[in-house]
Amino acid sequence: MVYRYESDEDAFEGHPRPGSDLSVAWGHPPARTGPAPSRFPTPSLPRTSRIALPASAPPPPPATAPPPAAPRPAPSAGYATMQPLHLPRSRRAPDNRNGGRLWQVMFGGAAVLALFALCGLGGAALLADRASEPQVAPSPPAAAPSPSTTVRQDIDSRDTDAAPLTAKEVFPGQNVTVGDGEEPYEVLKSQSSGSCVVAAAGEVADLLVRLGCNQVVRASLRSPDGDHLLTAGLFNLTDKATAQRVRDRLRQLLDERQGRFRGLPAGDGTEALTEAPARVGWQVRGHYLAYCLVVRADGEPVKAADPKVREILFDLIELHLTKGVLERRATGGTAGQPTTSPNDREEGDAEND
């Protein structure tokens, strides 16, 4: 059986430390002459090793007197009988574990407080730096762009583009220049009419009238080299879909010689515009059909693969009428430069007899 000590003092009760209350019961340890002293209290018992001798019979004790108690044998010399000593809890050694935990809590709390203090100092320094920075006034909002540069006019329908064309808008001067450094085309005569049949004949004129053409603006011009005469202009149709129908139908009518475009004569030396075989091209932008016919000034037939003729068609249809006049009408600004070449333009090109 294992004995469990209640405290450190109980564990060393048999050998008290010098200076303690138990040291007075111990002098110099005497020589052992008997059994080892017991740690626990020894009951007082009568010695049984002695034999009582007979003696004269003592007088009988009175009946009422209680018998005397047996004498307590004296302890052997050099031994002390000690009772187990239980010190009060206040005199016991403190519990080191509770003390250690208390110090841990105290140090942890101090560390947390120090961390909070550092964070507070850092925040205060940051606020001080921001307060010391010069305040910059917010920049004013950007001015709204001019409506003339951002608002586009829808030219896909006459309902949204009701203003009619004018000869001054389409051919504003005596010359037409299609690029910087390029030789100009001379404007010989310009015309604006509310009847589209003045610029077409046969089935071509009927097609234009049937699909709602109400205006044509055209002009006769001379090429920079003087070898070619041309008539170019714009037909005003109801909407983009109608203009595309005219575009798709024109080639068949011209190839089958069921109609043609009329040239605009401009006096002496321009008779070829109404008499000579011509090459013609056309293209749609919005609800407008741009066109141009080209003849040789000497009245000779125009070859289909003549690069000069194709260049003239590109200059007047793509650069001047589409990228110039109609782009300015749609944006109110300056027309941009073309991005296609004469051989890549999307237009009709056929003979005009």
KETI-874517 format. One record per atom (N, C-alpha, C): residue in one letter; x, y, z. Coordinates in steps of 0.2 Angstrom, whole numbers, plus 2048, in hexadecimal, padded with zeros to 3 digits. Layout:
AXYZ;...
//
This chain:
M8047FA800;M800800800;M804806800;V80380B7FC;V8078117FB;V8048167FF;Y80881A803;Y80581F807;Y806826804;R801829804;R800830800;R801835805;Y807839804;Y80883F808;Y803845806;E80184880B;E7FD84E80A;E801854808;S80785480B;S80B85A809;S81285880A;D81785D808;D81E85C809;D82085B810;E81D85E814;E81F85D81C;E81D85681E;D81785381C;D81684C81E;D81B84781B;A81D849815;A822844812;A829844816;F82B849819;F83184981D;F83084A825;E82A847827;E82884882E;E82D844832;G83083E830;G83483A834;G83B83E835;H83D842831;H843846831;H84284D830;P840851835;P83F858834;P84585C833;R84486282F;R84A86682D;R84C86A833;P85286B834;P85586F83A;P85187683A;G84F878840;G84C87F841;G84487E840;S84187883F;S83A87783F;S838876846;D831876846;D82E87484D;D83086D84F;L83186984A;L83286284C;L83986084F;S83E86584D;S84586384F;S846863857;V84186685B;V842865862;V84285E865;A83E85A861;A83D853863;A84384F862;W84885285F;W84E84E85C;W85485185F;G85884E863;G85E851864;G86384D860;H86984C863;H86D84785F;H86A840860;P86A83D85A;P86683685A;P86A83285F;P86682F864;P86982A868;P86A823865;A86E820869;A870819866;A86A815867;R868811862;R86280D862;R863807867;T85E80686B;T85E801870;T8587FD870;G8547FE86B;G84E7FB86B;G84B7FB864;P8457F9863;P8427FA85C;P84280185A;A841801853;A841808850;A83A80B852;P83B812853;P835816855;P82F816850;S82A815852;S82481584E;S82281C84C;R82081D845;R81E823843;R817825845;F813820847;F80C821848;F80C821850;P807823853;P80682385A;P80681C85D;T80981B863;T809814866;T80481486B;P80080F86B;P7FB80F871;P7FF80D877;S7FC81087D;S7FF80E883;S7FC807886;L800803886;L7FE7FC888;L8027FA88E;P8007F6893;P8047F4898;P8097EF896;R80F7EF899;R8147EA898;R8127E389A;T8137DE896;T8117D8897;T8177D3899;S81D7D6898;S8237D2899;S8257D18A1;R8217D68A5;R8237D58AC;R81E7D08AF;I8207CC8B4;I81C7C78B7;I81A7CA8BE;A8147CB8BF;A8127CD8C6;A8137C88CB;L8177CA8D1;L8187C58D6;L8127C58DC;P8117C08DF;P80C7C08E4;P80E7C48EA;A80A7C88ED;A80B7CB8F3;A8057CB8F7;S8077CE8FD;S8017CE902;S7FB7D18FF;A7F67CE900;A7F07D18FD;A7EE7D8900;P7ED7DD8FB;P7EC7E38FE;P7E57E3900;P7E37E8904;P7DC7E8906;P7D87EA900;P7D27E7900;P7CE7E88FA;P7CC7EF8FA;P7CC7F28F4;P7CA7F98F3;P7C37FA8F4;P7C18008F6;P7BA8018F7;P7B68008F1;A7B07FE8F2;A7AC7FC8ED;A7AA8018E8;T7AA8088EB;T7A880D8E6;T7AE8108E2;A7B480F8E5;A7BA8128E1;A7BC80E8DB;P7BD8128D5;P7BF80E8CF;P7C680C8CF;P7C78068CC;P7CE8048CC;P7D28098C9;P7D88098CC;P7DD80E8C9;P7E080B8C2;A7E18118BE;A7E380F8B7;A7EA80D8B7;A7EB8088B3;A7F28058B2;A7F780B8B0;P7FD80B8B3;P8028108B2;P8048108AA;R8058168A7;R8088168A0;R80F8158A0;P81181089C;P81980E89C;P81C814899;A82281689C;A82681B899;A829819893;P82A81D88E;P82E81B888;P83581A889;S838816885;S83F814885;S84381B885;A84881B888;A84D821887;A84F822880;G84F82887E;G85182A878;G84C82A872;Y846828874;Y84182886F;Y83B82D871;A83882F86C;A83283486D;A82D831869;T82783186C;T82182F868;T81E835865;M81D83685F;M81A83C85B;M81483A858;Q80F83F858;Q80983F854;Q80A84284D;P80783F848;P808842841;P806849842;L80A84E83F;L80985583F;L806857838;H80085A839;H7FC85D833;H7FD865834;L801868830;L80186F830;L7FB87282D;P7F987882F;P7F487C82C;P7F687E825;R7F187E820;R7F2880819;R7F6886818;S7F588B81D;S7F989181C;S80089181D;R80288B820;R80988A821;R80D88681D;R808883818;R80B87E813;R80F88280D;A81387F80A;A816882804;A8128847FF;P8128897FC;P80D88B7F6;P80E8877F0;D8088867ED;D8088827E7;D80B8867E1;N8118837DF;N8158867DA;N8118867D3;R80D8817D2;R8098817CC;R8048877CB;N8018897D1;N7FC88E7D0;N8008957CF;G8058967D3;G80989C7D2;G80C89C7CB;G80E8977C8;G8118977C1;G80C89A7BC;R8058977BD;R8008997B9;R7FE8A07BA;L7FF8A37C0;L7FD8AA7C1;L8028AE7BE;W8098AC7BE;W80E8B07BA;W80D8B07B3;Q80B8AA7B0;Q8098AA7A9;Q8048AE7A7;V7FE8AF7AB;V7F98B37A9;V7FB8BA7A9;M7FF8BC7AE;M8018C37AF;M8068C57A9;F80A8C17A8;F80F8C27A2;F80B8C379B;G8068BE79A;G8028BE794;G7FE8C5794;G7FB8C7799;G7F78CD799;G7FB8D3798;A8028D379B;A8068D8799;A8088D9792;A8098D378F;A80B8D3788;A8058D5783;V7FF8D3785;V7FA8D6781;V7F98DD782;L7FA8E0788;L7F98E7789;L7FF8EB785;A8058E8785;A80A8EB781;A8098EB77A;L8068E6777;L8048E5770;L7FF8EB76E;F7FA8EB772;F7F58F0771;F7F88F7771;A7FC8F8776;A8008FF776;A804900770;L8078FB76D;L80B8FC767;L8068FE761;C8018FA761;C7FC8FC75B;C7F990375C;G7F8905762;G7F590B763;G7FA911761;L800910763;L805915761;L806915759;G80690F756;G80790F74F;G80191274B;G7FB91174E;G7F591574B;G7F591C74C;A7F791E752;A7F8925753;A7FD92974F;A80392574D;A808928749;A805928742;L80292373F;L7FF923739;L7FA929738;L7F692A73D;L7F193073D;L7F593673D;A7FA937740;A7FE93D741;A80193F73A;D804939736;D80793A730;D80193D72B;R7FB93972B;R7F693B726;R7F4943728;A7F494472E;A7F194B730;A7F795072D;S7FD94E72D;S80295372B;S803954724;E80094F720;E80094F719;E7FC955716;P7FF959711;P7FB95E70E;P7F495B70B;Q7EF95F70C;Q7E995D709;Q7E895F702;V7E795B6FD;V7E795C6F6;V7E095D6F4;A7DE9626F1;A7D79636EF;A7D595F6E9;P7CF95C6EA;P7CD9576E4;P7CD95B6DE;S7CF9576D8;S7CF95A6D2;S7C895B6CF;P7C79606CC;P7C09616C9;P7BE95B6C4;P7B895A6C4;P7B69546BF;P7B89576B8;A7B99526B4;A7BB9546AD;A7B59566A9;A7B695B6A5;A7B195E6A2;A7AD95A69D;A7A795A69D;A7A3955698;A7A5957691;P7A695168D;P7A8953686;P7A3956682;S7A595A67D;S7A095D679;S79B959676;P79595A676;P790956672;P79295566B;S795959668;S796959661;S79C95465F;T79F952665;T7A594D664;T7A3946666;T79D94566A;T79B93F66D;T79593C66A;V790941669;V78993F666;V78A93E65F;R78893765D;R788936656;R781936653;Q78093964D;Q77993964A;Q778933646;D772930648;D771929644;D76F92B63D;I773929638;I77192A631;I76F92462E;D76C91F632;D76A91962F;D76391962C;S75F91F62E;S75892062C;S75792762B;R753929627;R751930625;R74D93362B;D74A92E62F;D746930635;D74B93463A;T75193163B;T756934640;T75B93963C;D75A939636;D75F93E632;D75A94162D;A75694562F;A75194862B;A75394E627;A759951629;A75B957625;A75E95561E;P75B958619;P75D957612;P765959611;L76895560C;L76E95760A;L76E95E606;T774961606;T775967601;T77B9665FD;A77B96A5F7;A78096A5F3;A78796C5F6;K7869715FB;K78C9745FE;K78E96F603;E78A96B606;E78D96660B;E791961607;V78E95F602;V7929595FE;V79895B5FA;F7979615F7;F79C9645F3;F79D96B5F5;P7A196C5FA;P7A19735FD;P7A59785F9;G7AA9765F5;G7AE97A5F1;G7AF9795EA;Q7B497C5E7;Q7B597B5E0;Q7BA9755DF;N7BC9725E4;N7C196D5E3;N7BF9675E9;V7C19615E7;V7C095C5EC;V7C79595ED;T7CA9595F3;T7D09565F5;T7CF9515FA;V7D294B5F8;V7D09455FC;V7D6943601;G7DB947600;G7E1945605;G7E694A604;D7EA94B60A;D7F095060A;D7F594E604;G7F7953600;G7FB9525FB;G7F99505F5;E7F294E5F5;E7EF94B5EF;E7EC9515EA;E7ED9505E4;E7EA9545DF;E7E39555E0;P7DF95A5DF;P7D895B5E0;P7D49595DA;Y7CE9575DB;Y7C99575D6;Y7C695D5D5;E7C595F5CE;E7C29665CD;E7BA9655CD;V7B69695D0;V7AF9685D0;V7AD96D5CB;L7A996A5C6;L7A796D5C0;L7A09705C1;K79C96C5C4;K79596E5C5;K79296A5CB;S78E96C5CF;S78A9695D4;S78396A5D3;Q77F9655D6;Q7779655D6;Q7749625DC;S76F9645DE;S76B9615E3;S7649615E1;S76095B5E0;S75A95A5DE;S7559565E2;G74F9575E2;G74A9535E6;G74894D5E2;S74A94D5DC;S7479475D7;S74D9435D5;C74D93D5D7;C7539385D6;C7549365CF;V74E9375CB;V74E9355C4;V7539395C0;V75593F5C2;V7599435BE;V7609405BE;A76293B5C2;A7699385C3;A7699315C1;A76392E5BE;A7639275BC;A75E9275B7;A75E9215B3;A7599205AE;A7579185AE;G7529175AB;G7509105AA;G74D90D5B1;E74F9065B2;E74D9035B8;E7519055BE;V7569085BD;V75A90B5C3;V7569115C6;A7549155C1;A74F91B5C4;A7499185C7;D7469135C4;D7409115C7;D74190D5CE;L74790A5CF;L7489075D5;L74990C5DA;L74D9125D9;L74E9175DE;L74791A5E0;V74391C5DB;V73D91F5DD;V73891A5E1;R7389145DF;R73490F5E2;R73690E5EA;L73D90E5EB;L73F90D5F2;L7409135F6;G73D9195F4;G73C91F5F8;G7429245F7;C7469245F2;C74B9295F1;C7489305F0;N74A9355F4;N74693B5F3;N74B9415F2;Q75293F5F1;Q7579455F0;Q75D9425ED;V7609465E9;V7679445E6;V76B94A5E6;V77194A5E8;V7769505E8;V77C94D5E4;R77E9505DF;R78394E5DB;R7879535D8;A78D9525D5;A7919575D2;A7969535CC;S7979575C7;S79C9555C2;S7A39575C4;L7A89535C3;L7AF9555C5;L7B49535BF;R7BA9565BF;R7BF9545BB;R7C59515BF;S7C894B5BC;S7CD9485C0;S7D394C5C0;P7D894C5C5;P7DE9505C5;P7E29505BF;D7E294A5BB;D7E694A5B5;D7E294C5AF;G7DC94D5B0;G7D89505AA;G7D694B5A5;D7D79455A6;D7D593F5A1;D7CF93C5A3;H7CC93E5A9;H7C593B5AA;H7C09405AD;L7BA93F5AB;L7B49435AE;L7B093E5B2;L7AD9415B7;L7A993D5BC;L7A39405BE;T79E93D5C0;T79893F5C4;T79793B5CA;A79793E5D0;A79793B5D6;A79193E5DB;G78E93A5DF;G78993D5E3;G7869385E8;L78193B5EC;L77D9375F1;L7769375EF;F7739305F0;F76C9305F0;F76992F5F7;N7649325F8;N7619335FF;N75B92E5FF;L75B928603;L756923603;L75392360A;T74E91F60B;T74A91F611;T74E91C617;D752917616;D75691461C;D75B910619;K75F90D61E;K76590961C;K763903618;A75E8FF61A;A75B8F9617;A7598FA610;T75690060F;T754902608;T75A903603;A75F907606;A765908602;A768902601;Q7688FD605;Q76C8F7604;Q7688F35FE;R7618F35FE;R75E8F05F9;R75F8F35F2;V7608FA5F2;V7628FD5EB;V7698FB5E9;R76D8FA5EE;R7748F85EC;R7748F15E9;D7718ED5ED;D7718E65EA;D76E8E55E3;R7698E95E2;R7658E85DB;R7698EC5D6;L76D8F15D7;L7708F55D2;L7748F15CD;R7788EC5CF;R77D8E85CB;R7798E55C6;Q7748E15C8;Q7708DD5C3;Q76D8E25BE;L76A8E85C0;L7678EC5BB;L76C8EF5B6;L7728F15B8;L7778F45B4;L77A8EE5AF;D77B8E85B2;D77E8E35AE;D7798E15A8;E7738E15AA;E76E8DF5A5;E76C8E55A0;R76F8EB5A1;R76E8F159D;R7668F359E;Q7648F35A4;Q75D8F55A5;Q75C8FC5A8;G7628FF5A9;G7629065AC;G7699085AC;R76A90F5AE;R7709115AF;R7709185B3;F77691A5B5;F7779215B9;F7789265B3;R77592C5B5;R7769315B0;R77C9365B2;G7809385AE;G78693C5AF;G7839445AF;L7869485B3;L78494F5B3;L7889535AE;P7869555A8;P78A9595A4;P78B9605A7;A7919635A5;A7949695A8;A79796D5A3;G79396E59D;G796972598;G79A96F593;D79D97358F;D7A2971589;D7A796C58C;G7A8967588;G7AE96258A;G7AC95D58F;T7A595D591;T7A3958596;T79E954593;E79D95458C;E798950589;E79994858A;A79F94658C;A7A093F58D;A79C93C593;L79A941598;L79793F59E;L79093C59C;T78D93E596;T78693B594;T78793758E;E78C93658B;E78D932585;E79192C585;A79792D589;A79C927589;A79A92258E;P79D91C58C;P79C916591;P7A0918597;A79D91659D;A79F9185A3;A7A09125A8;R7A49135AD;R7A590E5B2;R7A29115B9;V79E90E5BD;V79A9105C2;V79B90C5C8;G79C90F5CE;G79C90C5D4;G79790F5D9;W79690B5DF;W79190D5E4;W79290A5EB;Q79090D5F0;Q79190B5F7;Q78C90E5FB;V78A90A600;V78490C605;V78890E60C;R78591460E;R787916615;R781919618;G77E91661D;G778919620;G77291861B;H76E91D61B;H76991D616;H76A92060F;Y77192060E;Y773924608;Y77791F603;L7769205FD;L77991C5F8;L77E9215F4;A7859205F5;A78A9245F2;A78C9205EB;Y78D9245E6;Y78E9215DF;Y7939265DC;C7969235D6;C79B9275D2;C79B9245CB;L79B9275C6;L79C9255BF;L7A29285BC;V7A69255B8;V7AC9275B6;V7AC9265AE;V7AE92B5AA;V7AF92A5A3;V7B592D5A1;R7B892B59B;R7BE92E598;R7BC935595;A7C093A596;A7BE940593;A7BE94058C;D7C293C589;D7C293B581;D7BC93757E;G7B8935583;G7B2931581;G7B492957F;E7BA927580;E7BC92057F;E7B991C584;P7B7915583;P7B5911588;P7BA91058E;V7B790F594;V7BC90E59A;V7BD90759B;K7C390559C;K7C58FE59D;K7C38FC5A4;A7C18F65A5;A7BE8F45AC;A7C48F35B1;A7CA8F25AE;A7D08F15B3;A7D48F75B3;D7D28FD5B1;D7D69035B1;D7D79055B8;P7DD9055BB;P7DE9075C2;P7DD90E5C3;K7DD9125BE;K7DC9195C0;K7D491A5C1;V7D09165BD;V7C99175BE;V7C79145C5;R7CA90F5C7;R7C990C5CE;R7CB9115D4;E7D09155D2;E7D39195D7;E7CE91F5D8;I7CB9215D2;I7C69275D2;I7C09255D6;L7BE91F5D5;L7B891C5D8;L7B991C5E0;F7BF91A5E2;F7C19195E9;F7C19205EC;D7C49255E9;D7C592C5EB;D7BE92F5EC;L7BA92F5E8;L7B39325E8;L7AE92F5ED;I7AE9285EC;I7A99245F0;I7AB9235F7;E7B19215F8;E7B391F5FF;E7B6925603;L7BA9285FF;L7BD92E603;L7B9934604;H7B79365FE;H7B393D5FF;H7AC93C601;L7A89385FE;L7A1937600;L79F933607;T7A392E607;T7A192960D;T7A592C613;K7AC92C613;K7B092E618;K7B093561A;G7AE939615;G7AE940616;G7A7943617;V7A3943612;V79C947613;V798943618;L79793D617;L79293961C;L795938623;E79C937623;E79E93762A;E79E93E62E;R79F94362B;R79E94962E;R79694A630;R79294862C;R78B94862D;R789944633;A78C93F634;A78B93A63A;A78E93D640;T793940640;T797942646;T798949647;G79794D642;G798954642;G79F956643;G7A4951642;G7AB952642;G7AE95263C;T7B595063C;T7B994F636;T7B9948634;A7B894762E;A7B894062C;A7BF93D62C;G7BF93662E;G7C693362F;G7C8930628;Q7CE92E628;Q7D192B622;Q7CF924621;P7CE92261B;P7CC91C619;P7D191661B;T7CE91061C;T7D290B61E;T7D2905619;T7CF906614;T7CF90160E;T7D2904608;S7D4900604;S7D79025FD;S7D29025F8;P7D49045F2;P7CF9045ED;P7CC8FE5EB;N7D18F95EB;N7CF8F25E9;N7CB8EE5EE;D7CA8F15F5;D7C78ED5FA;D7C08F15FC;R7BE8F65F8;R7B88F95FB;R7B28F55F9;E7AD8F65FD;E7A68F25FC;E7A28F75F8;E7A28F65F1;E79E8FB5ED;E79D8F75E7;G7978F95E3;G7968F75DC;G79B8FA5D7;D79C8F75D2;D7A08F95CD;D79E8F65C6;A79B8FA5C2;A7998F75BC;A7998FC5B6;E7978FA5B0;E7978FE5AB;E7909025AB;N7909085A8;N78A90C5A8;N78A90F5A1;D78590B59E;D78490D596;D77E912596;
//
